[in-house]
Amino acid sequence: MKNICVIGVGYVGLVTAACFADLGNRVVALDISEERIEKLKQGIMPIYEPGLGEMVERNVNAGRLSFTTSYKEGLKDAEFVFICVGTPEGVDGEADLRYVRMAAEEIARTMDHPMILINKSTVPVGTGDWVAEIVRQNQPKPIEFSVVSCPEFLREGSAISDFLNPDRTILGSEDPDAASRVAELHLPLRAPIMVTDLRTAEMIKYASNAFLATRISFINEIANICEALGADVKEVAQGMGYDKRIGHHFLEAGVGYGGSCFPKDVKALAYMAQVQGRHPQLLQAVMDINAYQRRHVVLKLRDILGSLEGKIVGLMGLAFKPNTDDMREAPSITIAELLLDEGAIVRGYDPVAMENAARVMPQVEMVETPYKLAEGADAIIVVTDWNEFKQLDMERIRDSMRQPVLIDGRNIYDPKRMRELGFRYRGVGRGYNGGED
Ligand code: UGA
C-alpha cells in the first residue's frame, strides 16, 4: 500500500484516484473546487462515467479514498503526487497551463517531505522541466523531489477499464530511482512499462492522440471520395483493417472527432511545431477535414431539402461520443449553429447529455425521446452513435416525420434497409452505384 495524492478530480484525476485506491493504495483526491469536493463527499460524481460512482463509493467505505480541498491534508503522507488538473486551450491553440502552475506552486509551498510529482495531464513538451523549476523557486526551504511524466491514455466512457487495462505505461523522468518507484506503482496493471526522458514521454502522448485523429480524418477523406465514386466507406475500412499493419480501430467515418482531447491536442501540437518554425501540414489537414465533416452533413441536408428556413431538424445524439455527457467540442454544437444560421428549427435528444447540452445550445429545444424528435420533423441527423439508436422502431419514426429524411452522421443504419423503408437516407461515405440517395 502506497500513499498517493491526486490533484484535480476531473476525468483523469478522479479515475486515477479511484483506480489506485481500488488497487489497495491509500489515496487522497484534492481539488480547489469546494463544490466538487463537497459533492464527492456526498457520493455525487462531477462527471458521468459508467462504473465510477460505484468504485468511488466502495473505496471511500473501505477507508482507502478520501477527498479534500486542503493541500496540507492531501500532501501530509503522500509519497506520490499525481497532477491531473485541466489544461484547457488558450489563445492560438497554445495549452493554458495556469492550473498546472497553481498546483506546482501550492505543492512547493506545502511539501514537508520528499515526494515524486507525476504529471498525468496532457501538457506541452517541456512542461515537466518547467514544473520542476516552479517547485524549486517556490519552496520555502529545499526539499528533494522528482518530476515524472506519466501520460494517461484513457477514454471517456470506458475510463475505468482503460485505466486498469492499459496497452502500455509510459514513464518519463531524468531520475531513474523515481521512475522505478512509479513503475512499481503501476506493476499491478500488468502492461509493458517504457521508461524514457521527460520530453519524450510528453511527446508520446501528443503523437498518439494526433495519430488517432489523423486516422479519423484520413477515413473521413476516403469517405468523401467514396461518395463521389460510389463506394461504401464502411466496407472499405473493414477491408483495410484486416491488414494487420492497419487494424480496425479508429477508422469510423462520420461527423468527425470532438471531445476535450483530440481537437485541443492536435491544435496544441501544431502550435508547438509552428513556434519552433516547423510547418505541421499534415496536422493542419487533419483539422481542416475534421471541421469540414461537420459542415458536410448540413450541406447534404440542404441538397435534399433545399432551403432550411423554417424546417424542423432533429439532432439524434448531442454528446461528442456515446457513454458520456461531455459536450466539449461536440460536433452537435457546430451542426446546430449551422442549421440555426440557415433558419432551421432545431431539436435535440441525447440519453445523458441533454442537461449539459441545454447550457451550450439554448436555442435548441430538448425533447425526451427519439420518437418525440421525429414528430413533424423534416429531417433527422444522427450525430452521436449511442447504442440505443441502433434498434429504434424506424417505421414509427418514418410515419411521424413530416418528411422522412435521415442523415446518418455516424453510419449506424443500413442504407439499403433505410431506403427500403422509404427514408431519403444519406450516410457518410456510403455511395452506391456511382452516387448517393
Ligand atoms: C482520446 C483518446 O482515445 C485517449 O486515448 C486519450 O487518453 C484521451 O483522448 C485523452 O487525451 O485524454 P476520448 O477523447 O475520450 O479519448 O475519446 P475517443 O473515444 O478517442 O473519441 C474521440 C472522438 O473521435 C469522438 O468524437 C469519436 O466520436 C471520434 N471518433 C473515434 C471517430 O469519429 N471515429 C473513430 O473511428 C473513432
Residues whose N, C-alpha, C, O or C-beta is under 5 A from the ligand:
A	BS01	UGA	E152 F153 L154 R155 E156 I216 F250 L251 E252 G254 G256 Y257 G258 G259 S260 C261 F262 F320 K321
